[in-house]
Amino acid sequence: MIKHIKPYSLHIAAVVLLTLGGIMLELLLPTLMANVVDIGIVNGDMPYILKTGGLMLVFALAAIILMTGVSFFASKTALGFGRDIRRSLFINVENFSLQAFDKIGTASLITRSTNDVKQVQDVLNMILRMMTRAPLMLVGGIIMAVTREPGLSVVFLGALPLLALLIFIITRKAIPLFVSLQKKTDKLNLIVRENLTGVRVIRAFNNENHEKERFEAANLDFRNTGIKVNKMMAVLFPVMMIVMNFTSIAIVWFGAVRIDQGVMQVGNLMAFLQYSMMILMSLIMLSFGFIMIPRAKASMDRINEVLKMENDIADPEYPKNEQGEQGTVEFRDVTFRYAGAEKPVLQQISFTAKKGKTTAIIGSTGSGKSTLIKLIPRFYDVERGSVLVDGIDVRDIPQEELRAKIGYVPQKASLFSGTVAENLRYGNEEASEEEMWEALGISQASEFVREKEEGINLMIEQAGANLSGGQKQRLSIARALIRKPEIYLFDDSFSALDYKTDAKLRAELAKVTKDATILLVAQRVSTVTDADQIIVLEEGEIAGIGTHQELLAENRIYQEIVSSQRAEEEGA
């Protein structure tokens, strides 16, 4: 975190200097008040009273101006720090591998980027405004009090250890609860996020009551932990006030005795009483700081976990430039398993997809089809073997350069809030309107876009909520086409299309991708029949490679897939 604080060193220095100036002026006020009483009032010296009183007003006004400056610089530092932390988190998360996302979780990342940053930001603001003020006020108050009445200062010897012990006990108990509270915030956010994104499924299965119970359980758990923390804070303030009030009573009592003995003046007692209140108020400010800092520390640790997380997929230190045949994708004895998995998802996968050819991948659910596709743009790194693009291992190609060669259409169509044009330009920022309409035409999306009055300026809601599944898939395909890459990766990208649209799209696709390499994951046999080679996957292993006719004649698993789909069609 320190590197994010450094840019605000001048602001922090200004806070410290302004605070010091303001406190020095405040510490002079009780002394001036004592002089007004002991010199001005006792001697009936009105000019002295007016002169000293005017000086007190000037000092008070100057202190207010200085403390206003403290608030300004403290707020500017804290808000700037929060902005910088959020930016660093966002940039770091953008570079995460998919395994890093899986490890922390989306709900937790959102909490860390919002709630946790807010906690740290608020505590930094408090530290700059209170925690710099409190120690200076404490030390200054003790010096001024001891200087005026050393004998009466003994009263503090009883009060200060009590307050310090109370702060220590509460801080020690608060830290685990604050850590737990942030974890419970993660859980609450996860449930809320699942309910908002899955509202249609929840209603379709009449599971509203079950989800209410889940939310209620997490909400009550969060509330109960929050109550425990706030009970501690609720106890702290009254106990401190009791200690302060008894300290004041003791000061007045012993001060009255000393005045009666003629060793102390009334003005000195009034000044000493004010200094004692300054000292005790400083301790209260410190105690609140010590309570809030553990919560900020819990949040800071969670933020640092993300900032310190090294991306396990890094660009090569020495990229390779020599290339083989352009557009070629080759798997050489590839084995891959997800983090923490006992069994590999893919085992000993070897094949070559060549330029101008279509390689289709088919198999049962969970056979590893989508995982295989994700290894090409290096969303994951292989455990053994190698994936080659243009004859170079993908680990030896800079990620930006590698992905510039690829047009990827994910299994779940992912669109962003904005216009159709903005979503298409995600594939190519320089795309002209003509190129966009061409891509929409090939992907069979131009018809429904033209039907809309706005055309390519049609607004798409978050995650494409105002579009059907098929429309989202077609726009995703258009986004990949507009990129005009060497390699197209279609990860079950035609599943939401009817057979007629599917056939039209593949026919148009064949015309514009004849010089590109196509890897196509599909569930339907009809989608892969025209492929130059079909790879049949079974439990993460290649069960057969060949054309549709070859596999239909020789491969048992492919025959079972074909016959099961024919039976479904005939039944329908």
Number of C-alpha atoms within 10 A of each C-alpha: 12 6 7 14 16 12 13 18 11 12 18 20 12 16 25 19 14 22 27 20 15 25 20 17 20 22 21 15 21 21 22 18 20 20 20 23 19 16 15 19 15 12 11 13 12 12 10 16 19 13 12 18 17 12 14 20 12 13 19 17 14 16 21 15 13 21 21 15 17 24 19 14 23 24 20 16 24 23 17 17 23 24 16 15 22 19 13 17 19 17 12 16 18 10 13 20 18 15 17 18 14 12 9 12 13 15 18 21 19 15 23 26 21 13 15 27 24 20 20 24 23 17 22 24 20 21 21 21 21 19 21 17 23 25 16 18 26 20 13 19 25 19 14 19 25 15 12 17 17 11 13 19 16 12 15 17 9 11 16 16 11 13 19 14 11 14 21 14 11 18 22 13 14 23 21 14 18 24 18 17 21 21 18 19 20 21 20 23 19 18 17 16 14 13 17 10 11 12 13 11 12 17 10 10 8 11 12 15 10 11 16 13 11 14 19 13 13 18 16 12 17 19 14 13 16 16 13 14 20 13 11 16 18 12 11 19 14 11 13 21 14 11 18 21 14 13 21 18 13 15 22 17 11 16 24 16 13 17 14 11 9 9 10 17 16 16 21 22 23 19 24 29 20 19 26 24 18 20 24 26 18 21 21 21 18 22 25 18 20 20 24 23 23 21 25 23 18 22 24 19 16 21 23 14 13 20 17 9 12 14 15 13 18 15 15 13 9 9 14 14 9 8 10 12 12 16 24 22 24 22 21 16 15 21 22 23 18 17 11 6 8 8 11 17 19 25 20 16 20 16 16 15 21 22 20 18 20 23 25 27 27 24 24 15 12 13 19 22 28 19 19 23 20 17 18 24 21 20 16 19 22 19 14 14 17 20 27 20 26 20 16 21 19 25 21 18 21 16 17 10 9 17 17 15 19 22 24 25 25 18 17 14 20 15 22 16 14 16 18 21 21 19 22 27 19 16 21 18 13 11 15 13 12 9 16 21 21 17 26 26 17 22 26 22 24 20 11 11 20 14 9 11 9 12 17 20 14 16 18 20 14 12 15 18 13 12 13 10 15 18 20 23 27 28 26 27 30 27 28 25 27 24 24 19 20 20 28 24 23 24 25 22 25 26 19 17 16 10 14 8 17 19 15 13 20 17 12 14 16 16 10 13 20 13 16 22 24 29 24 26 27 22 20 17 18 14 20 23 14 16 19 17 22 25 26 24 24 20 17 23 20 19 15 18 19 18 19 21 11 14 19 17 11 12 17 13 18 27 14 12 18 15 14 11 15 13 10 9 9 7 7 6
